[in-house]
């Protein structure tokens, strides 16, 4: 069951009841998140831009193709 639930990391799940096991078995009927399949949408998760990690991508001066600044001058 470990190999089926988490084939990449082999993470061990802690089941506290039989219901937890039933839920895990039900989950196995569906594709894993991030799994590439031809018969389903292949969803990819990404982070959004933010000023801390992506500050070089944000331009504060006016320029061609840029939206007007919301800062007061």
N, CA, C and O atoms as a Tinker XYZ file with bonds, in Angstrom:
   292  protein
     1  N      0.828000   -1.190000    0.000000    73     2
     2  CA     0.000000    0.000000    0.000000    64     1     3
     3  C      0.872000    1.254000    0.000000    63     2     4     5
     4  O      0.514000    2.250000   -0.629000    81     3
     5  N      2.006000    1.223000    0.692000    73     3     6
     6  CA     2.906000    2.390000    0.715000    64     5     7
     7  C      3.371000    2.717000   -0.686000    63     6     8     9
     8  O      3.364000    3.883000   -1.080000    81     7
     9  N      3.776000    1.714000   -1.448000    73     7    10
    10  CA     4.253000    1.947000   -2.822000    64     9    11
    11  C      3.141000    2.498000   -3.711000    63    10    12    13
    12  O      3.412000    3.289000   -4.614000    81    11
    13  N      1.919000    2.100000   -3.473000    73    11    14
    14  CA     0.813000    2.600000   -4.299000    64    13    15
    15  C      0.411000    4.018000   -3.908000    63    14    16    17
    16  O      0.080000    4.818000   -4.784000    81    15
    17  N      0.430000    4.354000   -2.617000    73    15    18
    18  CA     0.004000    5.677000   -2.168000    64    17    19
    19  C      1.050000    6.760000   -2.408000    63    18    20    21
    20  O      0.701000    7.903000   -2.702000    81    19
    21  N      2.320000    6.412000   -2.286000    73    19    22
    22  CA     3.387000    7.410000   -2.479000    64    21    23
    23  C      4.579000    6.757000   -3.174000    63    22    24    25
    24  O      5.610000    6.512000   -2.548000    81    23
    25  N      4.435000    6.479000   -4.462000    73    23    26
    26  CA     5.490000    5.759000   -5.182000    64    25    27
    27  C      6.825000    6.501000   -5.267000    63    26    28    29
    28  O      7.876000    5.863000   -5.316000    81    27
    29  N      6.801000    7.838000   -5.286000    73    27    30
    30  CA     8.058000    8.592000   -5.412000    64    29    31
    31  C      8.819000    8.689000   -4.099000    63    30    32    33
    32  O     10.037000    8.516000   -4.073000    81    31
    33  N      8.114000    8.962000   -3.014000    73    31    34
    34  CA     8.797000    9.205000   -1.739000    64    33    35
    35  C      8.704000    8.044000   -0.758000    63    34    36    37
    36  O      9.429000    8.010000    0.236000    81    35
    37  N      7.826000    7.105000   -1.031000    73    35    38
    38  CA     7.571000    5.982000   -0.115000    64    37    39
    39  C      7.262000    6.478000    1.296000    63    38    40    41
    40  O      7.735000    5.920000    2.285000    81    39
    41  N      6.461000    7.535000    1.364000    73    39    42
    42  CA     6.044000    8.083000    2.651000    64    41    43
    43  C      5.133000    7.096000    3.368000    63    42    44    45
    44  O      4.298000    6.443000    2.743000    81    43
    45  N      5.297000    6.993000    4.662000    73    43    46
    46  CA     4.491000    6.079000    5.469000    64    45    47
    47  C      3.335000    6.864000    6.084000    63    46    48    49
    48  O      3.547000    7.860000    6.775000    81    47
    49  N      2.136000    6.414000    5.830000    73    47    50
    50  CA     0.953000    7.054000    6.386000    64    49    51
    51  C      0.629000    6.426000    7.729000    63    50    52    53
    52  O      0.846000    5.233000    7.944000    81    51
    53  N      0.111000    7.240000    8.620000    73    51    54
    54  CA    -0.307000    6.744000    9.923000    64    53    55
    55  C     -1.824000    6.630000    9.932000    63    54    56    57
    56  O     -2.533000    7.636000    9.892000    81    55
    57  N     -2.311000    5.405000    9.984000    73    55    58
    58  CA    -3.750000    5.165000   10.011000    64    57    59
    59  C     -4.175000    4.952000   11.448000    63    58    60    61
    60  O     -3.584000    4.149000   12.170000    81    59
    61  N     -5.213000    5.681000   11.864000    73    59    62
    62  CA    -5.689000    5.566000   13.243000    64    61    63
    63  C     -6.947000    4.711000   13.349000    63    62    64    65
    64  O     -7.355000    4.321000   14.443000    81    63
    65  N     -7.561000    4.422000   12.188000    73    63    66
    66  CA    -8.769000    3.606000   12.222000    64    65    67
    67  C     -8.942000    2.893000   10.888000    63    66    68    69
    68  O     -8.245000    3.174000    9.913000    81    67
    69  N     -9.869000    1.984000   10.874000    73    67    70
    70  CA   -10.191000    1.281000    9.633000    64    69    71
    71  C    -10.752000    2.222000    8.585000    63    70    72    73
    72  O    -10.576000    2.004000    7.386000    81    71
    73  N    -11.431000    3.276000    9.039000    73    71    74
    74  CA   -11.971000    4.267000    8.107000    64    73    75
    75  C    -10.850000    4.975000    7.360000    63    74    76    77
    76  O    -10.986000    5.266000    6.172000    81    75
    77  N     -9.733000    5.258000    8.049000    73    75    78
    78  CA    -8.576000    5.882000    7.393000    64    77    79
    79  C     -8.060000    4.994000    6.262000    63    78    80    81
    80  O     -7.718000    5.491000    5.189000    81    79
    81  N     -8.005000    3.704000    6.495000    73    79    82
    82  CA    -7.540000    2.758000    5.468000    64    81    83
    83  C     -8.511000    2.746000    4.301000    63    82    84    85
    84  O     -8.083000    2.725000    3.147000    81    83
    85  N     -9.815000    2.760000    4.578000    73    83    86
    86  CA   -10.816000    2.777000    3.506000    64    85    87
    87  C    -10.683000    4.041000    2.655000    63    86    88    89
    88  O    -10.796000    3.985000    1.430000    81    87
    89  N    -10.444000    5.169000    3.302000    73    87    90
    90  CA   -10.276000    6.433000    2.566000    64    89    91
    91  C     -9.041000    6.360000    1.675000    63    90    92    93
    92  O     -9.091000    6.777000    0.518000    81    91
    93  N     -7.926000    5.832000    2.200000    73    91    94
    94  CA    -6.700000    5.708000    1.412000    64    93    95
    95  C     -6.916000    4.786000    0.214000    63    94    96    97
    96  O     -6.432000    5.067000   -0.882000    81    95
    97  N     -7.640000    3.689000    0.420000    73    95    98
    98  CA    -7.919000    2.780000   -0.693000    64    97    99
    99  C     -8.811000    3.443000   -1.737000    63    98   100   101
   100  O     -8.641000    3.214000   -2.934000    81    99
   101  N     -9.746000    4.250000   -1.296000    73    99   102
   102  CA   -10.610000    4.989000   -2.224000    64   101   103
   103  C     -9.772000    5.982000   -3.040000    63   102   104   105
   104  O    -10.000000    6.151000   -4.238000    81   103
   105  N     -8.807000    6.635000   -2.390000    73   103   106
   106  CA    -7.931000    7.587000   -3.086000    64   105   107
   107  C     -7.159000    6.915000   -4.211000    63   106   108   109
   108  O     -6.858000    7.554000   -5.219000    81   107
   109  N     -6.836000    5.643000   -4.057000    73   107   110
   110  CA    -6.060000    4.933000   -5.065000    64   109   111
   111  C     -6.840000    4.717000   -6.365000    63   110   112   113
   112  O     -6.257000    4.328000   -7.377000    81   111
   113  N     -8.141000    4.962000   -6.344000    73   111   114
   114  CA    -8.949000    4.827000   -7.558000    64   113   115
   115  C     -8.768000    6.016000   -8.497000    63   114   116   117
   116  O     -9.234000    5.994000   -9.636000    81   115
   117  N     -8.088000    7.051000   -8.012000    73   115   118
   118  CA    -7.925000    8.288000   -8.777000    64   117   119
   119  C     -6.434000    8.553000   -9.013000    63   118   120   121
   120  O     -5.595000    8.051000   -8.267000    81   119
   121  N     -6.098000    9.338000  -10.046000    73   119   122
   122  CA    -4.682000    9.638000  -10.316000    64   121   123
   123  C     -4.040000   10.421000   -9.175000    63   122   124   125
   124  O     -4.706000   11.193000   -8.484000    81   123
   125  N     -2.757000   10.216000   -8.991000    73   123   126
   126  CA    -2.004000   10.980000   -8.008000    64   125   127
   127  C     -1.830000   12.410000   -8.512000    63   126   128   129
   128  O     -1.781000   12.630000   -9.722000    81   127
   129  N     -1.735000   13.380000   -7.614000    73   127   130
   130  CA    -1.478000   14.760000   -8.024000    64   129   131
   131  C     -0.133000   14.828000   -8.731000    63   130   132   133
   132  O      0.860000   14.293000   -8.239000    81   131
   133  N     -0.100000   15.477000   -9.869000    73   131   134
   134  CA     1.142000   15.615000  -10.610000    64   133   135
   135  C      1.431000   14.468000  -11.553000    63   134   136   137
   136  O      2.413000   14.516000  -12.293000    81   135
   137  N      0.606000   13.442000  -11.544000    73   135   138
   138  CA     0.820000   12.293000  -12.434000    64   137   139
   139  C      0.413000   12.669000  -13.852000    63   138   140   141
   140  O     -0.686000   13.186000  -14.054000    81   139
   141  N      1.272000   12.424000  -14.840000    73   139   142
   142  CA     0.948000   12.715000  -16.240000    64   141   143
   143  C      0.148000   11.562000  -16.829000    63   142   144   145
   144  O      0.579000   10.409000  -16.805000    81   143
   145  N     -1.015000   11.894000  -17.354000    73   143   146
   146  CA    -1.883000   10.875000  -17.948000    64   145   147
   147  C     -2.414000   11.395000  -19.277000    63   146   148   149
   148  O     -2.616000   12.598000  -19.447000    81   147
   149  N     -2.636000   10.490000  -20.208000    73   147   150
   150  CA    -3.172000   10.869000  -21.510000    64   149   151
   151  C     -4.687000   11.039000  -21.476000    63   150   152   153
   152  O     -5.251000   11.752000  -22.306000    81   151
   153  N     -5.351000   10.386000  -20.515000    73   151   154
   154  CA    -6.814000   10.391000  -20.478000    64   153   155
   155  C     -7.398000   11.402000  -19.485000    63   154   156   157
   156  O     -8.585000   11.338000  -19.164000    81   155
   157  N     -6.571000   12.333000  -18.998000    73   155   158
   158  CA    -7.050000   13.302000  -18.011000    64   157   159
   159  C     -6.279000   14.601000  -18.154000    63   158   160   161
   160  O     -5.256000   14.659000  -18.836000    81   159
   161  N     -6.783000   15.648000  -17.500000    73   159   162
   162  CA    -6.057000   16.911000  -17.464000    64   161   163
   163  C     -4.774000   16.710000  -16.683000    63   162   164   165
   164  O     -4.758000   15.997000  -15.679000    81   163
   165  N     -3.710000   17.327000  -17.134000    73   163   166
   166  CA    -2.428000   17.258000  -16.431000    64   165   167
   167  C     -2.172000   18.608000  -15.777000    63   166   168   169
   168  O     -1.593000   19.512000  -16.380000    81   167
   169  N     -2.610000   18.720000  -14.550000    73   167   170
   170  CA    -2.538000   19.962000  -13.806000    64   169   171
   171  C     -1.146000   20.163000  -13.231000    63   170   172   173
   172  O     -0.562000   19.236000  -12.669000    81   171
   173  N     -0.617000   21.363000  -13.368000    73   171   174
   174  CA     0.679000   21.720000  -12.795000    64   173   175
   175  C      0.473000   22.880000  -11.830000    63   174   176   177
   176  O     -0.218000   23.844000  -12.160000    81   175
   177  N      1.061000   22.798000  -10.649000    73   175   178
   178  CA     0.943000   23.849000   -9.654000    64   177   179
   179  C      2.193000   24.725000   -9.693000    63   178   180   181
   180  O      3.313000   24.219000   -9.765000    81   179
   181  N      1.995000   26.027000   -9.646000    73   179   182
   182  CA     3.094000   26.981000   -9.655000    64   181   183
   183  C      2.852000   28.058000   -8.599000    63   182   184   185
   184  O      1.719000   28.284000   -8.174000    81   183
   185  N      3.907000   28.702000   -8.193000    73   183   186
   186  CA     3.793000   29.848000   -7.288000    64   185   187
   187  C      3.488000   31.084000   -8.110000    63   186   188   189
   188  O      3.846000   31.172000   -9.284000    81   187
   189  N      2.825000   32.033000   -7.480000    73   187   190
   190  CA     2.602000   33.320000   -8.123000    64   189   191
   191  C      3.823000   34.203000   -7.897000    63   190   192   193
   192  O      4.681000   33.901000   -7.068000    81   191
   193  N      3.885000   35.294000   -8.646000    73   191   194
   194  CA     4.974000   36.254000   -8.450000    64   193   195
   195  C      4.791000   36.979000   -7.122000    63   194   196   197
   196  O      3.664000   37.242000   -6.703000    81   195
   197  N      5.885000   37.297000   -6.474000    73   195   198
   198  CA     5.820000   38.143000   -5.291000    64   197   199
   199  C      7.076000   39.000000   -5.235000    63   198   200   201
   200  O      8.123000   38.625000   -5.764000    81   199
   201  N      6.959000   40.159000   -4.587000    73   199   202
   202  CA     8.057000   41.132000   -4.557000    64   201   203
   203  C      9.282000   40.627000   -3.800000    63   202   204   205
   204  O     10.383000   41.132000   -4.022000    81   203
   205  N      9.126000   39.669000   -2.933000    73   203   206
   206  CA    10.276000   39.175000   -2.177000    64   205   207
   207  C     11.185000   38.320000   -3.049000    63   206   208   209
   208  O     12.387000   38.570000   -3.132000    81   207
   209  N     10.615000   37.321000   -3.694000    73   207   210
   210  CA    11.428000   36.376000   -4.475000    64   209   211
   211  C     11.612000   36.782000   -5.929000    63   210   212   213
   212  O     12.552000   36.327000   -6.580000    81   211
   213  N     10.737000   37.624000   -6.445000    73   211   214
   214  CA    10.767000   37.967000   -7.868000    64   213   215
   215  C     10.928000   39.467000   -8.102000    63   214   216   217
   216  O     10.446000   39.982000   -9.111000    81   215
   217  N     11.589000   40.175000   -7.198000    73   215   218
   218  CA    11.657000   41.640000   -7.279000    64   217   219
   219  C     12.290000   42.130000   -8.582000    63   218   220   221
   220  O     11.958000   43.221000   -9.046000    81   219
   221  N     13.180000   41.362000   -9.176000    73   219   222
   222  CA    13.818000   41.787000  -10.426000    64   221   223
   223  C     12.823000   41.835000  -11.584000    63   222   224   225
   224  O     13.085000   42.504000  -12.584000    81   223
   225  N     11.717000   41.161000  -11.476000    73   223   226
   226  CA    10.725000   41.131000  -12.550000    64   225   227
   227  C      9.759000   42.318000  -12.499000    63   226   228   229
   228  O      9.046000   42.578000  -13.469000    81   227
   229  N      9.733000   43.032000  -11.383000    73   227   230
   230  CA     8.820000   44.154000  -11.213000    64   229   231
   231  C      9.538000   45.451000  -11.585000    63   230   232   233
   232  O     10.606000   45.757000  -11.055000    81   231
   233  N      8.940000   46.198000  -12.495000    73   231   234
   234  CA     9.499000   47.487000  -12.927000    64   233   235
   235  C      8.635000   48.603000  -12.365000    63   234   236   237
   236  O      7.413000   48.574000  -12.510000    81   235
   237  N      9.254000   49.581000  -11.730000    73   235   238
   238  CA     8.499000   50.673000  -11.121000    64   237   239
   239  C      8.551000   51.955000  -11.944000    63   238   240   241
   240  O      7.805000   52.894000  -11.666000    81   239
   241  N      9.408000   52.008000  -12.939000    73   239   242
   242  CA     9.494000   53.220000  -13.753000    64   241   243
   243  C      8.611000   53.073000  -14.993000    63   242   244   245
   244  O      8.360000   51.957000  -15.447000    81   243
   245  N      8.138000   54.201000  -15.544000    73   243   246
   246  CA     7.294000   54.140000  -16.743000    64   245   247
   247  C      8.074000   53.574000  -17.927000    63   246   248   249
   248  O      9.295000   53.709000  -18.000000    81   247
   249  N      7.358000   52.945000  -18.844000    73   247   250
   250  CA     8.008000   52.414000  -20.035000    64   249   251
   251  C      6.979000   51.895000  -21.017000    63   250   252   253
   252  O      5.807000   51.734000  -20.675000    81   251
   253  N      7.421000   51.630000  -22.253000    73   251   254
   254  CA     6.536000   51.102000  -23.288000    64   253   255
   255  C      5.943000   49.771000  -22.865000    63   254   256   257
   256  O      6.655000   48.884000  -22.395000    81   255
   257  N      4.635000   49.640000  -23.035000    73   255   258
   258  CA     3.968000   48.382000  -22.740000    64   257   259
   259  C      3.722000   48.125000  -21.261000    63   258   260   261
   260  O      3.245000   47.051000  -20.895000    81   259
   261  N      4.036000   49.078000  -20.417000    73   259   262
   262  CA     3.827000   48.916000  -18.977000    64   261   263
   263  C      2.567000   49.652000  -18.560000    63   262   264   265
   264  O      2.211000   50.678000  -19.139000    81   263
   265  N      1.910000   49.127000  -17.569000    73   263   266
   266  CA     0.736000   49.811000  -17.026000    64   265   267
   267  C      1.188000   51.017000  -16.215000    63   266   268   269
   268  O      2.301000   51.022000  -15.691000    81   267
   269  N      0.344000   52.039000  -16.103000    73   267   270
   270  CA     0.729000   53.204000  -15.302000    64   269   271
   271  C      0.922000   52.815000  -13.838000    63   270   272   273
   272  O      0.259000   51.915000  -13.322000    81   271
   273  N      1.823000   53.501000  -13.202000    73   271   274
   274  CA     2.094000   53.253000  -11.803000    64   273   275
   275  C      0.939000   53.741000  -10.954000    63   274   276   277
   276  O      0.311000   54.748000  -11.282000    81   275
   277  N      0.649000   53.040000   -9.864000    73   275   278
   278  CA    -0.419000   53.469000   -8.958000    64   277   279
   279  C      0.134000   54.324000   -7.843000    63   278   280   281
   280  O     -0.619000   54.823000   -7.007000    81   279
   281  N      1.470000   54.503000   -7.822000    73   279   282
   282  CA     2.095000   55.327000   -6.790000    64   281   283
   283  C      1.853000   56.800000   -7.088000    63   282   284   285
   284  O      1.824000   57.221000   -8.244000    81   283
   285  N      1.681000   57.570000   -6.025000    73   283   286
   286  CA     1.555000   59.022000   -6.191000    64   285   287
   287  C      2.942000   59.583000   -6.414000    63   286   288   289
   288  O      3.911000   59.115000   -5.815000    81   287
   289  N      3.042000   60.586000   -7.274000    73   287   290
   290  CA     4.343000   61.176000   -7.573000    64   289   291
   291  C      4.449000   62.530000   -6.982000    63   290   292
   292  O      5.478000   63.189000   -7.128000    81   291
